Amino acid sequence: MLRLGKIGEFVNNLVILFYLHFIGKMPILALTSNTKFTVMDFNSIMKIFLPKDRVFFQLFEEVAEHVQEMGIKLKEMVNEPDVDVRANILAQIENLEHKNDDLTHTIFTELGRNFITPFDREDIHYLATSLDDIADYIYASAKKINFYKVNPNDTGIHKLAELILQGTTETKKAVMGLRNMKNIKEMTEAMIKVNSIENQADDVFDMSIEKLFEQENDFKEVIKKREIYQVLEIATDKIEDVSNVIESIIIKYA
């Protein structure tokens, strides 16, 4: 007859505890004549293994809120004629970008510390990276407008900034739905809108480049505006990347 040692018996009991916990039949106070567990012992053990959902979801929600706020600030900036005011708005965007960098670092730290996560570790990493990319490209767009001293009173810049704002708003809706996965319809609608926004951004980019080469004679302005258009359009691509990873999470876990 196979006799379990103390470690083997403990592991066996732990497996039983997990099973009983997840089917809702706890507490168990004694499993064998030699090994006894209290509810407090069980809770202490479970804290090691259970995912800290609130940590990850709270961090992702904060990042999504900052990204949307950056979209709002970007739109304000491109509609602001005063150079000094635009510089002040840029500083606000930069501050939000730095906050998101810190939050992204915290997500990666928590990912390394937690044994079990609310969904695949790869999806958590990809979602955090994609959200951070949105923030990076919004900040890069604002910085280039300021650095190149380009007048943002431009149809292409205005339209792309508006699409970025729409995209970040829909992104926030989708991220907020991850916590409980109860409103899949709203999340799916947000992702469909993001796909449409990205397609519109492609069209705006193409038309803006065409118009730029037709109407602008100063080659330096052509180079500056073309680069700004590109960075703005890439921001919408990154928004779609977030939508794609959320779609993957829904397929796996909803």
C-alpha positions as a Markdown table, in Angstrom:
| # | Residue | x | y | z |
|---|---|---|---|---|
| 1 | Met | 0.0 | 0.0 | 0.0 |
| 2 | Leu | 1.3 | 3.4 | -1.0 |
| 3 | Arg | 1.9 | 5.6 | 2.0 |
| 4 | Leu | 2.1 | 9.4 | 1.5 |
| 5 | Gly | 4.7 | 11.4 | 3.4 |
| 6 | Lys | 3.8 | 14.6 | 5.2 |
| 7 | Ile | 4.5 | 16.7 | 2.0 |
| 8 | Gly | 2.6 | 14.3 | -0.2 |
| 9 | Glu | -0.4 | 14.3 | 2.2 |
| 10 | Phe | -0.3 | 18.1 | 2.4 |
| 11 | Val | -0.4 | 18.4 | -1.4 |
| 12 | Asn | -3.2 | 15.9 | -1.6 |
| 13 | Asn | -5.2 | 17.8 | 0.9 |
| 14 | Leu | -4.5 | 21.1 | -0.9 |
| 15 | Val | -5.9 | 19.6 | -4.2 |
| 16 | Ile | -9.0 | 18.6 | -2.3 |
| 17 | Leu | -9.3 | 22.1 | -0.8 |
| 18 | Phe | -9.1 | 23.7 | -4.2 |
| 19 | Tyr | -11.8 | 21.4 | -5.5 |
| 20 | Leu | -14.1 | 22.0 | -2.6 |
| 21 | His | -13.4 | 25.8 | -2.8 |
| 22 | Phe | -14.4 | 26.0 | -6.5 |
| 23 | Ile | -17.6 | 24.0 | -6.1 |
| 24 | Gly | -18.6 | 26.1 | -3.1 |
| 25 | Lys | -18.5 | 23.4 | -0.3 |
| 26 | Met | -16.0 | 25.0 | 2.0 |
| 27 | Pro | -15.1 | 25.1 | 4.8 |
| 28 | Ile | -13.5 | 21.8 | 5.7 |
| 29 | Leu | -11.9 | 21.6 | 9.1 |
| 30 | Ala | -10.3 | 18.2 | 9.1 |
| 31 | Leu | -9.3 | 16.0 | 6.2 |
| 32 | Thr | -7.2 | 13.3 | 7.9 |
| 33 | Ser | -6.5 | 12.1 | 11.3 |
| 34 | Asn | -3.0 | 13.6 | 11.1 |
| 35 | Thr | -3.6 | 16.9 | 9.3 |
| 36 | Lys | -6.1 | 19.5 | 10.3 |
| 37 | Phe | -6.9 | 22.8 | 8.6 |
| 38 | Thr | -8.8 | 25.8 | 9.9 |
| 39 | Val | -10.6 | 28.3 | 7.7 |
| 40 | Met | -7.9 | 30.8 | 8.4 |
| 41 | Asp | -5.2 | 28.3 | 7.2 |
| 42 | Phe | -7.2 | 27.7 | 4.0 |
| 43 | Asn | -7.6 | 31.4 | 3.3 |
| 44 | Ser | -3.9 | 32.0 | 3.8 |
| 45 | Ile | -3.0 | 29.3 | 1.3 |
| 46 | Met | -5.6 | 30.5 | -1.2 |
| 47 | Lys | -4.2 | 34.0 | -1.2 |
| 48 | Ile | -1.0 | 32.6 | -2.7 |
| 49 | Phe | -2.7 | 30.9 | -5.6 |
| 50 | Leu | -5.8 | 32.9 | -6.4 |
| 51 | Pro | -5.5 | 35.6 | -9.1 |
| 52 | Lys | -5.5 | 39.2 | -7.9 |
| 53 | Asp | -8.2 | 40.3 | -10.4 |
| 54 | Arg | -8.7 | 43.6 | -8.9 |
| 55 | Val | -5.1 | 44.5 | -9.2 |
| 56 | Phe | -4.9 | 43.8 | -13.0 |
| 57 | Phe | -8.3 | 45.2 | -13.9 |
| 58 | Gln | -7.8 | 48.4 | -11.8 |
| 59 | Leu | -4.4 | 49.0 | -13.5 |
| 60 | Phe | -5.8 | 48.4 | -17.0 |
| 61 | Glu | -8.8 | 50.7 | -16.3 |
| 62 | Glu | -6.5 | 53.5 | -15.1 |
| 63 | Val | -4.4 | 53.1 | -18.3 |
| 64 | Ala | -7.5 | 53.2 | -20.5 |
| 65 | Glu | -8.8 | 56.3 | -18.7 |
| 66 | His | -5.4 | 58.1 | -19.2 |
| 67 | Val | -5.3 | 57.1 | -22.9 |
| 68 | Gln | -8.7 | 58.6 | -23.5 |
| 69 | Glu | -7.7 | 61.7 | -21.7 |
| 70 | Met | -4.7 | 62.0 | -23.9 |
| 71 | Gly | -7.0 | 61.7 | -26.9 |
| 72 | Ile | -9.1 | 64.6 | -25.5 |
| 73 | Lys | -6.0 | 66.7 | -24.9 |
| 74 | Leu | -4.6 | 66.0 | -28.4 |
| 75 | Lys | -7.9 | 67.2 | -30.0 |
| 76 | Glu | -7.7 | 70.3 | -27.8 |
| 77 | Met | -4.2 | 70.9 | -28.9 |
| 78 | Val | -4.8 | 70.7 | -32.7 |
| 79 | Asn | -7.7 | 73.1 | -32.3 |
| 80 | Glu | -5.7 | 75.6 | -30.3 |
| 81 | Pro | -4.3 | 78.6 | -32.3 |
| 82 | Asp | -2.1 | 79.9 | -29.5 |
| 83 | Val | 1.4 | 78.4 | -29.5 |
| 84 | Asp | 1.9 | 78.9 | -25.7 |
| 85 | Val | -1.4 | 77.2 | -24.9 |
| 86 | Arg | -0.5 | 74.3 | -27.2 |
| 87 | Ala | 2.8 | 74.0 | -25.3 |
| 88 | Asn | 1.0 | 73.8 | -22.0 |
| 89 | Ile | -1.4 | 71.1 | -23.4 |
| 90 | Leu | 1.7 | 69.2 | -24.6 |
| 91 | Ala | 3.1 | 69.2 | -21.1 |
| 92 | Gln | -0.2 | 67.7 | -19.8 |
| 93 | Ile | -0.1 | 65.0 | -22.5 |
| 94 | Glu | 3.5 | 64.2 | -21.5 |
| 95 | Asn | 2.6 | 63.9 | -17.9 |
| 96 | Leu | -0.2 | 61.4 | -18.7 |
| 97 | Glu | 2.2 | 59.5 | -20.9 |
| 98 | His | 4.7 | 59.2 | -18.0 |
| 99 | Lys | 1.9 | 58.1 | -15.6 |
| 100 | Asn | 1.0 | 55.3 | -18.1 |
| 101 | Asp | 4.6 | 54.2 | -18.3 |
| 102 | Asp | 4.6 | 53.8 | -14.5 |
| 103 | Leu | 1.3 | 51.8 | -14.7 |
| 104 | Thr | 2.6 | 49.6 | -17.4 |
| 105 | His | 5.7 | 48.8 | -15.4 |
| 106 | Thr | 3.4 | 48.0 | -12.4 |
| 107 | Ile | 1.4 | 45.6 | -14.6 |
| 108 | Phe | 4.6 | 43.8 | -15.6 |
| 109 | Thr | 5.7 | 43.6 | -12.0 |
| 110 | Glu | 2.4 | 42.1 | -10.9 |
| 111 | Leu | 2.6 | 39.7 | -13.8 |
| 112 | Gly | 5.9 | 38.4 | -12.4 |
| 113 | Arg | 4.6 | 38.2 | -8.9 |
| 114 | Asn | 1.2 | 36.4 | -9.4 |
| 115 | Phe | 1.1 | 32.6 | -9.9 |
| 116 | Ile | -2.4 | 32.7 | -11.4 |
| 117 | Thr | -3.7 | 35.5 | -13.6 |
| 118 | Pro | -7.3 | 36.4 | -14.6 |
| 119 | Phe | -6.4 | 35.5 | -18.2 |
| 120 | Asp | -3.4 | 34.4 | -20.3 |
| 121 | Arg | -0.1 | 36.0 | -19.3 |
| 122 | Glu | 0.7 | 36.6 | -23.0 |
| 123 | Asp | -2.6 | 38.4 | -23.4 |
| 124 | Ile | -2.0 | 40.6 | -20.3 |
| 125 | His | 1.5 | 41.5 | -21.6 |
| 126 | Tyr | 0.2 | 42.2 | -25.1 |
| 127 | Leu | -2.7 | 44.3 | -23.8 |
| 128 | Ala | -0.4 | 46.3 | -21.6 |
| 129 | Thr | 2.1 | 46.9 | -24.4 |
| 130 | Ser | -0.6 | 47.9 | -26.9 |
| 131 | Leu | -2.2 | 50.4 | -24.6 |
| 132 | Asp | 1.2 | 51.8 | -23.8 |
| 133 | Asp | 1.9 | 52.1 | -27.6 |
| 134 | Ile | -1.3 | 54.2 | -28.0 |
| 135 | Ala | -0.1 | 56.6 | -25.4 |
| 136 | Asp | 3.4 | 56.7 | -26.9 |
| 137 | Tyr | 2.1 | 57.6 | -30.4 |
| 138 | Ile | -0.4 | 60.2 | -29.1 |
| 139 | Tyr | 2.4 | 61.9 | -27.2 |
| 140 | Ala | 4.8 | 61.6 | -30.3 |
| 141 | Ser | 2.1 | 63.3 | -32.5 |
| 142 | Ala | 1.7 | 66.2 | -30.1 |
| 143 | Lys | 5.4 | 66.5 | -29.7 |
| 144 | Lys | 6.1 | 66.6 | -33.4 |
| 145 | Ile | 3.4 | 69.3 | -34.0 |
| 146 | Asn | 5.1 | 71.4 | -31.3 |
| 147 | Phe | 8.7 | 70.6 | -32.3 |
| 148 | Tyr | 8.2 | 71.2 | -36.0 |
| 149 | Lys | 6.2 | 74.4 | -35.3 |
| 150 | Val | 3.5 | 73.2 | -37.7 |
| 151 | Asn | 0.2 | 75.1 | -37.7 |
| 152 | Pro | -2.2 | 72.3 | -36.8 |
| 153 | Asn | -5.1 | 74.1 | -38.5 |
| 154 | Asp | -5.1 | 71.4 | -41.1 |
| 155 | Thr | -8.0 | 69.3 | -42.2 |
| 156 | Gly | -6.1 | 66.0 | -42.2 |
| 157 | Ile | -4.6 | 66.6 | -38.7 |
| 158 | His | -8.0 | 67.6 | -37.3 |
| 159 | Lys | -9.8 | 64.5 | -38.7 |
| 160 | Leu | -7.1 | 62.1 | -37.5 |
| 161 | Ala | -7.1 | 63.7 | -34.0 |
| 162 | Glu | -10.9 | 63.3 | -33.9 |
| 163 | Leu | -10.6 | 59.6 | -35.0 |
| 164 | Ile | -8.0 | 59.0 | -32.3 |
| 165 | Leu | -10.3 | 60.5 | -29.7 |
| 166 | Gln | -13.2 | 58.3 | -30.9 |
| 167 | Gly | -10.9 | 55.3 | -30.9 |
| 168 | Thr | -9.6 | 55.9 | -27.3 |
| 169 | Thr | -13.2 | 56.3 | -26.1 |
| 170 | Glu | -14.3 | 53.0 | -27.6 |
| 171 | Thr | -11.1 | 51.4 | -26.2 |
| 172 | Lys | -12.0 | 52.5 | -22.7 |
| 173 | Lys | -15.4 | 50.9 | -23.0 |
| 174 | Ala | -13.9 | 47.6 | -24.1 |
| 175 | Val | -11.3 | 47.6 | -21.3 |
| 176 | Met | -13.9 | 48.5 | -18.7 |
| 177 | Gly | -15.9 | 45.4 | -19.7 |
| 178 | Leu | -13.0 | 43.0 | -19.0 |
| 179 | Arg | -13.6 | 43.0 | -15.2 |
| 180 | Asn | -16.7 | 40.9 | -15.3 |
| 181 | Met | -17.3 | 40.0 | -18.9 |
| 182 | Lys | -21.0 | 40.6 | -18.4 |
| 183 | Asn | -21.6 | 43.1 | -21.3 |
| 184 | Ile | -20.0 | 41.3 | -24.2 |
| 185 | Lys | -22.4 | 43.0 | -26.7 |
| 186 | Glu | -21.2 | 46.5 | -25.7 |
| 187 | Met | -17.6 | 45.4 | -25.8 |
| 188 | Thr | -18.1 | 43.8 | -29.3 |
| 189 | Glu | -19.8 | 47.0 | -30.6 |
| 190 | Ala | -16.9 | 49.1 | -29.3 |
| 191 | Met | -14.4 | 46.8 | -31.1 |
| 192 | Ile | -16.4 | 47.0 | -34.4 |
| 193 | Lys | -16.3 | 50.8 | -34.1 |
| 194 | Val | -12.6 | 50.7 | -33.6 |
| 195 | Asn | -12.1 | 48.7 | -36.8 |
| 196 | Ser | -14.2 | 51.2 | -38.7 |
| 197 | Ile | -12.2 | 54.1 | -37.1 |
| 198 | Glu | -9.0 | 52.6 | -38.2 |
| 199 | Asn | -10.3 | 52.2 | -41.8 |
| 200 | Gln | -11.4 | 55.8 | -41.8 |
| 201 | Ala | -8.0 | 56.9 | -40.6 |
| 202 | Asp | -6.3 | 55.0 | -43.5 |
| 203 | Asp | -8.6 | 56.9 | -45.9 |
| 204 | Val | -7.9 | 60.3 | -44.3 |
| 205 | Phe | -4.2 | 59.6 | -44.3 |
| 206 | Asp | -4.2 | 58.8 | -48.1 |
| 207 | Met | -6.3 | 61.8 | -49.0 |
| 208 | Ser | -4.2 | 64.1 | -46.8 |
| 209 | Ile | -1.0 | 63.0 | -48.4 |
| 210 | Glu | -2.5 | 63.4 | -51.9 |
| 211 | Lys | -3.7 | 66.9 | -51.0 |
| 212 | Leu | -0.3 | 67.8 | -49.4 |
| 213 | Phe | 1.7 | 66.9 | -52.5 |
| 214 | Glu | -0.8 | 68.7 | -54.8 |
| 215 | Gln | -1.0 | 72.0 | -52.8 |
| 216 | Glu | 2.2 | 72.4 | -50.7 |
| 217 | Asn | 5.2 | 73.9 | -52.5 |
| 218 | Asp | 7.5 | 74.1 | -49.5 |
| 219 | Phe | 9.3 | 70.8 | -49.4 |
| 220 | Lys | 10.1 | 71.2 | -45.7 |
| 221 | Glu | 6.4 | 71.6 | -44.9 |
| 222 | Val | 5.7 | 68.5 | -47.0 |
| 223 | Ile | 8.2 | 66.5 | -44.9 |
| 224 | Lys | 7.0 | 67.8 | -41.6 |
| 225 | Lys | 3.3 | 67.3 | -42.2 |
| 226 | Arg | 3.8 | 63.9 | -43.9 |
| 227 | Glu | 5.6 | 62.7 | -40.7 |
| 228 | Ile | 2.8 | 64.0 | -38.5 |
| 229 | Tyr | 0.1 | 62.3 | -40.6 |
| 230 | Gln | 2.0 | 59.1 | -40.3 |
| 231 | Val | 2.4 | 59.1 | -36.5 |
| 232 | Leu | -1.3 | 60.1 | -36.1 |
| 233 | Glu | -2.3 | 57.2 | -38.4 |
| 234 | Ile | -0.1 | 54.7 | -36.5 |
| 235 | Ala | -1.9 | 55.7 | -33.3 |
| 236 | Thr | -5.1 | 54.4 | -34.8 |
| 237 | Asp | -3.3 | 51.2 | -35.7 |
| 238 | Lys | -2.3 | 50.7 | -32.1 |
| 239 | Ile | -5.9 | 51.3 | -31.0 |
| 240 | Glu | -6.9 | 48.5 | -33.3 |
| 241 | Asp | -4.2 | 46.3 | -31.7 |
| 242 | Val | -5.8 | 46.7 | -28.3 |
| 243 | Ser | -9.2 | 45.8 | -29.8 |
| 244 | Asn | -7.7 | 42.6 | -31.3 |
| 245 | Val | -6.2 | 41.4 | -28.0 |
| 246 | Ile | -9.5 | 42.1 | -26.2 |
| 247 | Glu | -11.3 | 40.1 | -28.9 |
| 248 | Ser | -8.9 | 37.2 | -28.3 |
| 249 | Ile | -9.6 | 37.4 | -24.5 |
| 250 | Ile | -13.4 | 37.4 | -25.1 |
| 251 | Ile | -13.2 | 34.3 | -27.4 |
| 252 | Lys | -11.2 | 32.4 | -24.7 |
| 253 | Tyr | -13.0 | 33.3 | -21.6 |
| 254 | Ala | -16.5 | 34.7 | -22.3 |
